[in-house]
Amino acid sequence: MEKKIEVVNNNGQLVVSSKQVAENFEKTHFNVLASIENIKTQNSGVTSMFYETSYQAGTGKKYKMYLMNRDGFSLLAMGFTGSKALEWKLKYIQAFNEMEKALKEHRDSYMIEDPIKRALKWAEEQKEKQKALKALEEAKPKVETYDALVSRESYVGIREMANLIGYPVNKMGAYLVQIGMVYRDKKDKYKYLPTEKFRANGMVSYKWKAVGWGGRGYMDTVYTLKGVEYVRKSLKAIGYPLAK
């Protein structure tokens, strides 16, 4: 099975991880980290291209990792040679291009320059938002209202979504896999990653989750109001008794 390149949106920047790059280019993560550190040492102007973070191994221990944007990846990949390396460079360029295209196609109304298209997009956004909020208000449990959801930038985790809809938390992940919204991480069966289709249509995404001090954290899978409403409707369609 061909390895999938995960390009994620981290605070407005499209990035890939040093760990993924190491795996795809068949290099040790230690050597890739060393190359990044060397690039940063030679030119302090590239600091913004690389963001230091960490990942959690299967043992529970955390290890250093970098997230890099397109420019950072390009600098790092300059040192990778060979026909196979060239093939992966082209795949990464394509992955960045596809993600940028998807973001442009699903950008918010305030980002559209044409006044007529902007007005139409805004009207569409308001209609979708009101529709989703109404559905959540009808389905919400007493422990949480949709106002709290909106206050958190309209993103929820898998546990929050299950509570809002009224579906068992321990079965939510399996159901999302079943409908094709996410897939299980091969290295961590409790971690769910968004599929390209649902990420492109704005139902599920990644959000940086800070842990402790020093910029530490990880990319967490989150669900939008649109995504929550989609899941609620799919459960309703199969006759599942939702929360009142």
MARBA-3410 file (N, C-alpha, C, O; in Angstrom, 1 decimal):
244
0.8,-1.2,0.0,0.0,0.0,0.0,0.9,1.3,0.0,1.8,1.4,0.8 ~ 0.6,2.2,-0.9,1.4,3.4,-1.0,1.2,4.3,0.3,0.1,4.5,0.8 ~ 2.4,4.8,0.7,2.3,5.7,1.9,1.6,7.0,1.6,1.8,7.6,0.5 ~ 0.8,7.4,2.5,0.0,8.7,2.4,0.8,9.9,2.9,1.3,9.8,4.1 ~ 0.8,10.9,2.2,1.5,12.2,2.7,0.4,13.0,3.4,-0.6,13.4,2.8
0.6,13.3,4.7,-0.3,14.2,5.4,0.2,15.6,5.5,1.1,15.9,6.2 ~ -0.4,16.5,4.7,-0.1,17.9,4.8,-1.3,18.5,5.6,-2.4,18.4,5.2 ~ -0.9,19.2,6.7,-2.0,19.7,7.6,-1.9,21.2,7.7,-0.8,21.8,7.5 ~ -3.0,21.8,8.1,-3.1,23.2,8.3,-2.8,23.5,9.8,-3.6,23.2,10.6 ~ -1.7,24.2,10.1,-1.3,24.5,11.4,-1.3,26.0,11.6,-0.3,26.7,11.2
-2.3,26.6,12.2,-2.4,28.0,12.4,-2.2,28.8,11.1,-1.5,29.8,11.0 ~ -2.8,28.3,10.0,-2.8,29.1,8.7,-1.6,28.7,7.8,-1.5,29.1,6.7 ~ -0.7,27.8,8.3,0.4,27.3,7.5,0.3,25.9,7.2,-0.1,25.1,8.1 ~ 0.5,25.5,5.9,0.5,24.1,5.6,1.8,23.5,5.9,2.9,24.0,5.5 ~ 1.8,22.4,6.7,3.1,21.8,7.2,3.1,20.3,7.1,2.0,19.6,6.9
4.3,19.7,7.1,4.5,18.3,7.2,5.4,18.0,8.3,6.1,18.9,8.8 ~ 5.5,16.8,8.9,6.3,16.5,10.0,7.6,15.9,9.6,7.7,15.2,8.6 ~ 8.7,16.2,10.4,10.0,15.6,10.1,10.0,14.1,10.2,10.7,13.4,9.5 ~ 9.1,13.6,11.1,9.0,12.1,11.2,8.5,11.5,10.0,9.0,10.4,9.5 ~ 7.4,12.1,9.4,6.9,11.6,8.2,7.9,11.6,7.0,8.0,10.7,6.2
8.6,12.8,6.9,9.6,12.9,5.9,10.7,11.9,6.0,11.1,11.3,5.0 ~ 11.1,11.6,7.2,12.1,10.6,7.5,11.7,9.2,7.0,12.4,8.5,6.4 ~ 10.4,8.9,7.3,9.9,7.6,6.9,9.8,7.5,5.4,10.1,6.4,4.8 ~ 9.3,8.5,4.7,9.0,8.5,3.3,10.4,8.4,2.5,10.5,7.7,1.5 ~ 11.4,9.2,3.0,12.7,9.2,2.3,13.6,8.1,2.8,14.8,8.1,2.4
13.1,7.2,3.7,13.9,6.1,4.2,15.1,6.6,4.9,16.2,6.0,4.6 ~ 15.0,7.5,5.8,16.1,8.0,6.5,15.8,7.9,8.0,14.6,7.9,8.4 ~ 16.8,7.9,8.9,16.5,7.9,10.3,16.0,9.2,10.7,16.4,10.3,10.2 ~ 15.1,9.3,11.7,14.5,10.5,12.1,15.6,11.4,12.8,15.6,12.6,12.7 ~ 16.6,10.7,13.4,17.7,11.3,14.1,18.5,12.2,13.0,18.8,13.3,13.3
18.8,11.6,11.9,19.5,12.3,10.8,18.7,13.4,10.2,19.3,14.5,9.9 ~ 17.4,13.3,10.1,16.6,14.3,9.5,16.6,15.5,10.5,16.7,16.7,10.1 ~ 16.5,15.2,11.8,16.5,16.3,12.8,17.8,17.0,12.8,17.9,18.2,12.9 ~ 18.9,16.2,12.6,20.3,16.8,12.6,20.4,17.7,11.4,21.0,18.8,11.5 ~ 19.8,17.4,10.2,19.9,18.2,9.0,19.1,19.5,9.2,19.6,20.6,8.8
18.0,19.4,9.9,17.2,20.6,10.2,17.9,21.5,11.1,18.0,22.8,10.9 ~ 18.5,21.0,12.1,19.3,21.8,13.1,20.4,22.5,12.4,20.8,23.6,12.7 ~ 21.1,21.8,11.5,22.2,22.3,10.7,21.7,23.5,9.8,22.4,24.5,9.7 ~ 20.6,23.3,9.2,20.0,24.4,8.4,19.7,25.6,9.2,20.0,26.8,8.8 ~ 19.1,25.4,10.4,18.8,26.5,11.3,20.0,27.2,11.8,20.1,28.5,12.0
21.1,26.4,12.1,22.4,27.0,12.6,23.0,27.9,11.5,23.6,29.0,11.8 ~ 23.0,27.5,10.2,23.6,28.2,9.2,22.9,29.5,8.8,23.5,30.5,8.4 ~ 21.6,29.5,9.0,20.8,30.8,8.7,19.6,30.9,9.6,18.7,30.2,9.6 ~ 19.7,31.9,10.5,18.6,32.2,11.5,17.3,32.6,10.8,16.3,32.6,11.4 ~ 17.4,33.0,9.5,16.2,33.5,8.8,15.2,32.4,8.5,14.1,32.7,8.1
15.6,31.2,8.7,14.8,30.0,8.3,14.0,29.5,9.5,13.2,28.6,9.4 ~ 14.1,30.2,10.6,13.5,29.7,11.9,12.0,29.6,11.7,11.4,28.6,12.2 ~ 11.3,30.5,11.0,9.9,30.5,10.9,9.4,29.3,10.0,8.2,29.0,9.9 ~ 10.4,28.7,9.3,10.0,27.6,8.4,9.9,26.2,9.1,9.3,25.3,8.6 ~ 10.5,26.2,10.3,10.5,25.0,11.1,9.9,25.3,12.5,10.4,26.2,13.2
9.0,24.4,13.0,8.4,24.6,14.3,8.7,23.4,15.1,8.2,22.3,14.8 ~ 9.4,23.6,16.2,9.8,22.4,17.1,8.6,22.0,17.9,7.9,22.8,18.5 ~ 8.3,20.7,17.9,7.2,20.1,18.7,7.7,18.7,19.1,8.9,18.4,19.2 ~ 6.7,17.8,19.4,7.1,16.5,19.8,5.9,15.5,19.4,4.8,16.0,19.1 ~ 6.3,14.3,19.5,5.3,13.2,19.2,5.4,12.2,20.3,6.4,12.0,20.9
4.3,11.4,20.5,4.3,10.4,21.5,4.4,9.0,20.9,3.6,8.7,20.0 ~ 5.4,8.3,21.3,5.7,6.9,20.8,4.7,6.0,21.4,4.0,6.3,22.4 ~ 4.7,4.8,20.9,3.8,3.7,21.4,4.0,3.4,22.9,3.1,2.9,23.6 ~ 5.2,3.7,23.3,5.6,3.4,24.7,5.1,4.5,25.7,5.1,4.3,26.9 ~ 4.6,5.6,25.1,4.1,6.7,25.9,5.2,7.8,26.1,4.8,8.9,26.5
6.4,7.5,25.7,7.5,8.5,25.8,7.4,9.5,24.6,7.0,9.1,23.5 ~ 7.7,10.8,24.9,7.7,11.8,23.9,9.0,12.1,23.3,10.0,12.1,24.0 ~ 9.1,12.3,22.0,10.3,12.6,21.3,10.2,13.9,20.5,9.1,14.3,20.1 ~ 11.3,14.5,20.2,11.4,15.7,19.5,11.0,15.5,18.0,11.3,14.5,17.4 ~ 10.3,16.5,17.4,9.9,16.5,16.1,9.8,17.9,15.6,9.5,18.8,16.3
9.9,18.1,14.2,9.7,19.4,13.7,8.5,19.4,12.7,8.3,18.4,12.0 ~ 7.7,20.4,12.7,6.7,20.7,11.6,7.4,21.7,10.7,7.9,22.7,11.1 ~ 7.3,21.5,9.4,7.9,22.4,8.4,6.9,22.8,7.3,6.1,22.0,6.9 ~ 7.0,24.0,6.9,6.2,24.5,5.8,6.8,24.1,4.4,7.8,23.4,4.4 ~ 6.2,24.5,3.3,6.7,24.1,2.0,8.2,24.6,1.8,9.0,23.8,1.3
8.5,25.8,2.2,9.8,26.3,2.1,10.8,25.5,2.9,11.9,25.2,2.4 ~ 10.4,25.2,4.1,11.3,24.4,5.0,11.6,23.0,4.4,12.7,22.5,4.4 ~ 10.5,22.4,3.9,10.7,21.1,3.3,11.6,21.2,2.0,12.5,20.3,1.9 ~ 11.4,22.2,1.2,12.3,22.4,0.0,13.7,22.5,0.4,14.6,21.9,-0.3 ~ 14.0,23.3,1.5,15.4,23.4,1.9,16.0,22.1,2.4,17.1,21.7,2.0
15.2,21.4,3.2,15.6,20.1,3.7,15.8,19.1,2.6,16.8,18.3,2.6 ~ 14.9,19.0,1.6,14.9,18.0,0.6,16.0,18.2,-0.4,16.4,17.3,-1.2 ~ 16.6,19.4,-0.4,17.8,19.7,-1.3,18.9,18.7,-1.1,19.6,18.3,-2.1 ~ 19.0,18.2,0.1,20.1,17.3,0.4,19.8,15.9,0.2,20.7,15.0,0.3 ~ 18.6,15.6,-0.3,18.2,14.2,-0.5,18.4,13.9,-2.0,17.8,14.6,-2.9
19.2,12.9,-2.4,19.5,12.6,-3.8,19.0,11.2,-4.1,18.7,10.4,-3.3 ~ 19.0,11.0,-5.5,18.7,9.7,-6.0,17.3,9.7,-6.6,16.5,10.6,-6.4 ~ 17.0,8.7,-7.5,15.8,8.7,-8.3,14.5,8.5,-7.3,13.5,9.1,-7.6 ~ 14.7,7.7,-6.3,13.6,7.6,-5.4,13.3,8.8,-4.6,12.1,9.2,-4.3 ~ 14.4,9.5,-4.2,14.2,10.8,-3.5,13.5,11.8,-4.4,12.6,12.6,-3.9
13.8,11.9,-5.7,13.2,12.8,-6.6,11.7,12.5,-6.7,10.9,13.4,-6.7 ~ 11.4,11.2,-6.7,10.0,10.8,-6.8,9.2,11.3,-5.6,8.1,11.7,-5.8 ~ 9.8,11.2,-4.4,9.1,11.6,-3.2,9.0,13.2,-3.1,8.0,13.7,-2.6 ~ 10.0,13.8,-3.7,10.0,15.3,-3.7,8.8,15.7,-4.5,8.0,16.7,-4.1 ~ 8.6,15.1,-5.7,7.5,15.4,-6.6,6.1,15.1,-5.9,5.2,15.9,-6.1
6.1,14.0,-5.1,4.8,13.7,-4.4,4.5,14.7,-3.4,3.3,15.1,-3.2 ~ 5.5,15.2,-2.7,5.3,16.2,-1.6,4.8,17.5,-2.3,3.9,18.2,-1.7 ~ 5.4,17.9,-3.4,5.0,19.2,-4.1,3.6,19.0,-4.5,2.8,20.0,-4.3 ~ 3.2,17.9,-5.0,1.8,17.6,-5.4,0.9,17.7,-4.2,-0.2,18.3,-4.3 ~ 1.3,17.1,-3.1,0.5,17.1,-1.9,0.2,18.5,-1.4,-0.9,18.9,-1.0
1.3,19.3,-1.4,1.2,20.7,-0.9,0.2,21.5,-1.9,-0.7,22.2,-1.4 ~ 0.4,21.3,-3.2,-0.5,21.9,-4.2,-2.0,21.6,-4.0,-2.8,22.4,-4.1 ~ -2.2,20.3,-3.8,-3.6,19.8,-3.6,-4.2,20.4,-2.4,-5.4,20.7,-2.4 ~ -3.5,20.5,-1.3,-4.0,21.0,0.0,-4.3,22.5,-0.2,-5.3,23.0,0.3 ~ -3.4,23.2,-0.8,-3.6,24.7,-1.1,-4.8,24.9,-1.9,-5.6,25.8,-1.7
-5.0,24.0,-2.9,-6.2,24.1,-3.8,-7.5,23.9,-3.0,-8.5,24.6,-3.2 ~ -7.5,22.9,-2.1,-8.6,22.5,-1.3,-9.0,23.7,-0.4,-10.2,24.0,-0.2 ~ -7.9,24.3,0.2,-8.2,25.4,1.1,-8.8,26.6,0.4,-9.7,27.3,0.9 ~ -8.3,26.9,-0.8,-8.8,28.0,-1.6,-10.3,27.8,-2.0,-11.1,28.7,-2.0 ~ -10.6,26.5,-2.3,-12.0,26.2,-2.8,-12.9,26.3,-1.6,-14.1,26.5,-1.8
-12.4,26.1,-0.4,-13.3,26.1,0.8,-13.0,27.2,1.7,-13.2,27.2,2.9 ~ -12.4,28.3,1.2,-12.1,29.4,2.0,-13.3,30.2,2.5,-14.4,30.1,1.9 ~ -13.1,30.9,3.6,-14.3,31.7,4.2,-14.6,32.9,3.3,-13.8,33.3,2.5 ~ -15.8,33.4,3.5,-16.3,34.5,2.7,-15.4,35.8,2.7,-15.2,36.4,1.7 ~ -14.8,36.1,3.9,-14.0,37.3,4.1,-12.7,37.2,3.3,-12.1,38.3,3.1
-12.4,36.0,2.8,-11.1,35.9,2.0,-11.4,36.1,0.5,-10.4,36.1,-0.3 ~ -12.6,36.2,0.1,-13.0,36.3,-1.3,-13.0,37.8,-1.8,-13.6,38.6,-1.1 ~ -12.3,38.1,-2.8,-12.1,39.5,-3.2,-13.4,40.0,-4.0,-13.8,41.1,-3.8 ~ -13.9,39.2,-4.9,-15.1,39.6,-5.6,-16.3,39.9,-4.7,-16.7,39.0,-4.0 ~ -16.8,41.1,-4.7,-17.9,41.5,-3.7,-19.2,40.6,-3.9,-19.8,40.3,-2.9
-19.6,40.3,-5.1,-20.8,39.5,-5.3,-20.6,38.1,-4.9,-21.4,37.5,-4.2 ~ -19.4,37.5,-5.2,-19.1,36.1,-4.8,-19.0,36.1,-3.3,-19.4,35.1,-2.6 ~ -18.4,37.1,-2.7,-18.2,37.2,-1.2,-19.5,37.2,-0.5,-19.7,36.6,0.5 ~ -20.5,38.0,-1.1,-21.8,38.1,-0.5,-22.6,36.8,-0.5,-23.2,36.4,0.4 ~ -22.5,36.1,-1.7,-23.1,34.8,-1.9,-22.5,33.8,-0.9,-23.3,33.0,-0.3
-21.2,33.8,-0.8,-20.5,32.8,0.1,-20.9,33.1,1.6,-21.1,32.2,2.3 ~ -21.0,34.4,1.9,-21.4,34.7,3.3,-22.8,34.2,3.6,-23.0,33.7,4.7 ~ -23.7,34.4,2.7,-25.1,34.0,2.9,-25.1,32.5,3.0,-25.9,32.0,3.8 ~ -24.3,31.8,2.2,-24.3,30.3,2.3,-23.7,29.9,3.7,-24.2,28.9,4.3 ~ -22.7,30.6,4.1,-22.1,30.2,5.4,-23.1,30.4,6.6,-23.2,29.6,7.5
-23.8,31.5,6.5,-24.8,31.8,7.6,-25.9,30.8,7.6,-26.4,30.3,8.6 ~ -26.3,30.4,6.4,-27.4,29.4,6.3,-27.0,28.1,6.9,-27.7,27.4,7.6 ~ -25.7,27.6,6.5,-25.2,26.4,7.0,-25.0,26.4,8.5,-25.3,25.5,9.2 ~ -24.5,27.6,9.0,-24.3,27.7,10.5,-25.6,27.6,11.3,-25.6,26.9,12.3 ~ -26.6,28.4,10.8,-27.9,28.3,11.5,-28.5,27.0,11.5,-29.1,26.5,12.4
-28.4,26.3,10.4,-28.9,25.0,10.2,-28.2,24.0,11.2,-28.9,23.2,11.8 ~ -26.9,24.1,11.3,-26.2,23.2,12.1,-26.4,23.5,13.6,-26.6,22.6,14.4 ~ -26.5,24.8,13.9,-26.8,25.2,15.3,-28.2,24.7,15.8,-28.4,24.3,16.9 ~ -29.1,24.8,14.9,-30.5,24.4,15.2,-30.5,22.9,15.5,-31.2,22.5,16.4 ~ -29.8,22.2,14.7,-29.8,20.7,14.8,-29.1,20.4,16.1,-29.6,19.4,16.8
-28.0,21.1,16.5,-27.3,20.8,17.7,-28.2,21.2,18.9,-28.1,20.5,20.0 ~ -28.9,22.2,18.8,-29.8,22.7,19.9,-30.9,21.6,20.2,-31.2,21.4,21.3 ~ -31.4,21.0,19.1,-32.4,20.0,19.3,-31.8,18.7,19.9,-32.5,17.9,20.6 ~ -30.5,18.4,19.6,-29.9,17.2,19.9,-29.0,17.2,21.2,-28.6,16.2,21.7 ~ -28.8,18.4,21.7,-27.8,18.6,22.8,-28.3,17.9,24.1,-29.4,17.9,24.4
-27.3,17.4,24.9,-27.6,16.9,26.2,-27.6,18.0,27.2,-27.1,19.1,26.8 ~ -28.1,17.9,28.4,-28.2,19.0,29.3,-26.8,19.4,29.8,-26.6,20.5,30.3 ~ -25.8,18.5,29.7,-24.5,18.9,30.2,-23.7,19.9,29.4,-22.8,20.5,29.9 ~ -24.2,20.2,28.2,-23.4,21.2,27.4,-24.3,21.8,26.3,-25.1,21.1,25.7 ~ -24.2,23.1,26.1,-25.0,23.7,25.1,-24.2,24.1,23.9,-23.0,24.1,23.9
-24.8,24.4,22.8,-24.1,24.7,21.6,-23.4,26.0,21.7,-22.4,26.3,20.9 ~ -23.8,26.9,22.6,-23.1,28.1,22.9,-21.6,27.9,23.3,-20.7,28.6,22.9 ~ -21.4,26.8,24.1,-20.1,26.5,24.5,-19.3,26.0,23.4,-18.1,26.2,23.3 ~ -19.9,25.3,22.5,-19.2,24.8,21.3,-18.7,25.9,20.4,-17.6,25.9,20.0 ~ -19.6,26.9,20.2,-19.2,28.1,19.4,-18.1,28.9,20.0,-17.3,29.4,19.3
-18.1,28.9,21.3,-17.1,29.7,22.0,-15.7,29.1,21.9,-14.7,29.7,22.1 ~ -15.7,27.8,21.5,-14.4,27.1,21.3,-14.1,27.1,19.8,-13.5,26.1,19.3 ~ -14.4,28.1,19.1,-14.1,28.3,17.7,-14.7,27.2,16.8,-14.2,26.9,15.7 ~ -15.9,26.7,17.2,-16.7,25.8,16.4,-16.0,24.5,16.1,-16.2,23.8,15.1 ~ -15.1,24.0,17.0,-14.4,22.8,16.9,-14.7,21.9,18.1,-14.8,22.4,19.2
-14.9,20.6,17.9,-15.1,19.7,19.0,-14.2,18.5,18.8,-13.9,18.1,17.7 ~ -13.9,17.8,19.9,-13.2,16.6,19.8,-14.2,15.4,19.7,-15.4,15.7,19.7 ~ -13.7,14.2,19.6,-14.6,13.1,19.4,-15.5,12.8,20.6,-16.6,12.4,20.4 ~ -15.0,13.0,21.8,-15.8,12.8,23.0,-16.9,13.8,23.1,-18.0,13.5,23.4 ~ -16.6,15.1,22.8,-17.6,16.2,22.8,-18.7,15.9,21.8,-19.9,16.1,22.1
-18.3,15.5,20.6,-19.3,15.3,19.6,-20.2,14.1,20.0,-21.4,14.2,19.8 ~ -19.7,13.1,20.6,-20.5,12.0,21.0,-21.5,12.4,22.0,-22.7,12.0,22.0 ~ -21.1,13.3,23.0,-22.0,13.8,24.0,-23.1,14.7,23.4,-24.2,14.6,23.9 ~ -22.7,15.5,22.5,-23.6,16.4,21.9,-24.7,15.7,21.1,-25.9,16.0,21.2 ~ -24.3,14.6,20.4,-25.3,13.9,19.6,-26.1,12.9,20.4,-27.2,12.6,20.1
-25.4,12.4,21.5,-26.1,11.4,22.3,-25.8,10.0,21.8,-26.6,9.1,21.9 ~ -24.5,9.8,21.4,-24.0,8.5,21.0,-22.9,8.0,21.9,-22.2,8.8,22.4 ~ -22.8,6.7,22.2,-21.8,6.2,23.1,-20.4,6.6,22.7,-19.9,6.4,21.6 ~ -19.6,7.2,23.6,-18.3,7.7,23.4,-17.4,6.6,22.9,-16.5,6.8,22.0 ~ -17.5,5.4,23.5,-16.6,4.3,23.2,-16.9,3.6,21.8,-16.1,2.8,21.4
-18.0,4.1,21.2,-18.3,3.6,19.8,-18.2,4.6,18.7,-18.4,4.3,17.6 ~ -18.0,5.9,19.2,-18.0,7.0,18.2,-16.9,6.8,17.2,-17.1,7.0,16.0 ~ -15.7,6.5,17.6,-14.6,6.3,16.7,-14.8,5.3,15.6,-14.6,5.5,14.4 ~ -15.3,4.1,16.0,-15.6,3.1,15.1,-16.6,3.5,14.1,-16.6,3.1,12.9 ~ -17.6,4.3,14.5,-18.7,4.7,13.6,-18.1,5.7,12.6,-18.5,5.6,11.4
-17.3,6.6,13.0,-16.7,7.6,12.1,-15.8,6.9,11.1,-15.7,7.3,9.9 ~ -15.1,5.8,11.5,-14.4,5.0,10.5,-15.3,4.3,9.5,-15.0,4.3,8.3 ~ -16.4,3.8,10.0,-17.4,3.1,9.2,-18.0,4.0,8.1,-18.2,3.6,7.0 ~ -18.2,5.3,8.4,-18.8,6.2,7.4,-17.7,6.9,6.6,-18.0,7.7,5.7 ~ -16.4,6.6,6.8,-15.4,7.1,6.0,-14.9,8.5,6.4,-14.1,9.1,5.6
-15.2,9.0,7.5,-14.8,10.3,7.9,-13.4,10.3,8.4,-12.6,11.3,8.2 ~ -13.0,9.3,9.1,-11.6,9.1,9.6,-11.1,7.7,9.4,-11.9,6.8,9.0 ~ -9.8,7.5,9.7,-9.2,6.2,9.7,-8.3,6.0,10.9,-7.8,7.0,11.4 ~ -8.1,4.8,11.3,-7.2,4.6,12.5,-5.8,4.7,12.1,-5.3,4.3,11.0 ~ -5.0,5.3,13.0,-3.6,5.4,12.9,-3.0,4.0,13.1,-3.3,3.3,14.1
-2.2,3.5,12.1,-1.6,2.2,12.2,-0.8,2.0,13.5,-0.7,0.9,14.0 ~ -0.1,3.1,13.9,0.8,3.0,15.1,0.1,3.2,16.4,0.6,2.9,17.5 ~ -1.2,3.8,16.4,-1.9,4.0,17.6,-3.4,3.8,17.3,-4.0,4.7,16.7 ~ -3.9,2.7,17.8,-5.3,2.3,17.4,-6.3,3.2,18.1,-7.5,3.2,17.7 ~ -5.9,4.0,19.1,-6.8,4.9,19.7,-6.8,6.3,19.0,-7.5,7.2,19.5
-6.0,6.5,18.0,-5.9,7.8,17.3,-6.6,7.7,16.0,-6.3,6.8,15.2 ~ -7.4,8.7,15.7,-8.1,8.7,14.4,-7.7,9.9,13.6,-7.6,11.0,14.1 ~ -7.4,9.7,12.3,-6.9,10.7,11.4,-8.0,11.0,10.3,-8.7,10.1,9.9 ~ -8.2,12.2,9.9,-9.2,12.6,8.9,-8.9,12.1,7.5,-7.8,12.1,7.1 ~ -9.9,11.6,6.8,-9.7,11.3,5.4,-9.7,12.5,4.6,-10.3,13.5,5.0
-9.1,12.4,3.4,-8.9,13.6,2.6,-10.3,14.2,2.1,-10.4,15.4,2.1 ~ -11.2,13.3,1.8,-12.5,13.7,1.3,-13.2,14.6,2.4,-13.7,15.7,2.0 ~ -13.3,14.2,3.6,-14.0,14.9,4.7,-13.2,16.1,5.1,-13.8,17.1,5.6 ~ -11.9,16.1,5.0,-11.1,17.2,5.4,-11.2,18.3,4.4,-11.3,19.5,4.7 ~ -11.3,17.9,3.1,-11.4,18.9,2.0,-12.8,19.6,2.1,-12.9,20.8,1.7
-13.9,18.9,2.5,-15.2,19.6,2.5,-15.5,20.3,3.9,-16.6,20.7,4.1 ~ -14.5,20.4,4.7,-14.6,21.2,5.9,-15.3,20.6,7.1,-15.8,21.3,8.0 ~ -15.5,19.2,7.1,-16.2,18.6,8.2,-15.2,18.1,9.3,-15.6,18.1,10.5 ~ -14.0,17.9,9.0,-13.0,17.4,10.0,-11.7,18.0,9.6,-11.4,18.2,8.5 ~ -10.8,18.3,10.7,-9.6,18.9,10.4,-8.6,18.6,11.5,-8.8,17.8,12.4
-7.4,19.3,11.4,-6.4,19.1,12.5,-6.4,20.5,13.2,-6.6,21.5,12.7 ~ -6.1,20.4,14.5,-5.9,21.6,15.3,-4.7,21.4,16.3,-4.6,20.3,16.9 ~ -3.9,22.4,16.4,-2.7,22.2,17.2,-3.2,22.3,18.7,-3.8,23.2,19.1 ~ -2.8,21.3,19.5,-3.1,21.2,20.9,-1.9,21.3,21.7,-1.0,20.4,21.8 ~ -1.8,22.5,22.4,-0.6,22.8,23.2,-0.6,21.9,24.5,-1.7,21.7,25.1
0.6,21.4,24.9,0.7,20.6,26.1,1.9,21.2,26.9,3.0,21.0,26.4 ~ 1.6,21.8,28.0,2.7,22.3,28.8,3.3,23.6,28.2,2.7,24.3,27.5 ~ 4.6,23.8,28.6,5.3,25.0,28.2,6.2,24.7,27.0,6.4,23.6,26.6 ~ 6.8,25.8,26.4,7.8,25.7,25.4,7.4,25.3,24.1,8.1,24.7,23.3 ~ 6.1,25.5,23.8,5.6,25.2,22.4,5.3,23.8,22.2,5.2,23.4,21.0
5.3,22.9,23.2,5.1,21.5,23.1,3.6,21.2,22.8,2.8,22.0,23.2 ~ 3.4,20.1,22.0,2.0,19.8,21.8,1.9,18.8,20.6,2.9,18.1,20.3 ~ 0.8,18.6,20.1,0.6,17.7,19.0,-0.6,18.1,18.2,-1.5,18.9,18.6 ~ -0.7,17.5,16.9,-1.9,17.8,16.1,-3.0,16.9,16.4,-2.9,15.6,16.4 ~ -4.2,17.5,16.8,-5.3,16.7,17.2,-6.4,16.8,16.2,-6.6,17.8,15.5
-7.1,15.7,16.0,-8.2,15.6,15.0,-9.5,16.3,15.6,-9.9,15.9,16.7 ~ -10.1,17.3,15.0,-11.2,17.9,15.5,-12.3,18.0,14.4,-12.1,17.8,13.2 ~ -13.6,18.2,14.9,-14.7,18.2,14.0,-15.5,19.5,14.0,-15.6,20.1,15.1 ~ -15.9,20.0,12.9,-16.6,21.3,12.8,-18.1,21.1,13.0,-18.6,19.9,13.1 ~ -18.9,22.2,13.1,-20.3,22.1,13.2,-20.9,21.3,12.1,-21.8,20.6,12.2
-20.4,21.6,10.9,-20.8,20.9,9.7,-20.6,19.4,9.8,-21.4,18.6,9.4 ~ -19.5,19.0,10.4,-19.1,17.6,10.5,-20.0,17.0,11.5,-20.5,15.8,11.3 ~ -20.3,17.6,12.7,-21.2,17.1,13.7,-22.6,16.9,13.2,-23.2,15.9,13.4 ~ -23.0,17.9,12.4,-24.4,17.7,11.8,-24.5,16.6,10.8,-25.5,15.9,10.7 ~ -23.4,16.4,10.0,-23.4,15.3,9.1,-23.5,13.9,9.8,-24.2,13.0,9.4
-22.7,13.8,10.9,-22.7,12.5,11.7,-24.1,12.3,12.3,-24.6,11.2,12.3 ~ -24.7,13.4,12.9,-26.0,13.3,13.5,-27.1,12.8,12.5,-27.9,12.0,12.8 ~ -27.0,13.4,11.2,-28.0,13.0,10.2,-27.8,11.6,9.8,-28.7,10.8,9.5 ~ -26.5,11.1,9.7,-26.2,9.8,9.3,-26.8,8.8,10.3,-27.3,7.7,9.9 ~ -26.6,9.1,11.6,-27.1,8.2,12.6,-28.7,8.2,12.6,-29.3,7.2,12.8
-29.2,9.4,12.4,-30.7,9.5,12.3,-31.2,8.7,11.1,-32.3,8.1,11.2 ~ -30.5,8.7,10.0,-30.9,7.9,8.8,-31.0,6.4,9.1,-31.8,5.7,8.4 ~ -30.1,5.9,10.0,-30.1,4.5,10.2,-31.0,4.1,11.4,-31.1,3.0,11.9 ~ -31.7,5.2,11.9,-32.7,4.9,13.0,-32.2,4.9,14.4,-32.8,4.4,15.3 ~ -31.0,5.5,14.6,-30.4,5.5,16.0,-31.2,6.6,16.8,-31.3,7.7,16.3
-31.6,6.2,18.0,-32.3,7.2,18.9,-31.4,8.2,19.4,-30.6,8.0,20.4 ~ -31.4,9.4,18.9,-30.5,10.5,19.3,-31.0,11.2,20.6,-32.2,11.0,21.0 ~ -30.1,12.0,21.2,-30.4,12.7,22.4,-31.5,13.7,22.1,-31.6,14.3,21.0 ~ -32.4,13.9,23.1,-33.5,14.9,22.9,-33.1,16.2,23.6,-33.9,17.2,23.6
END
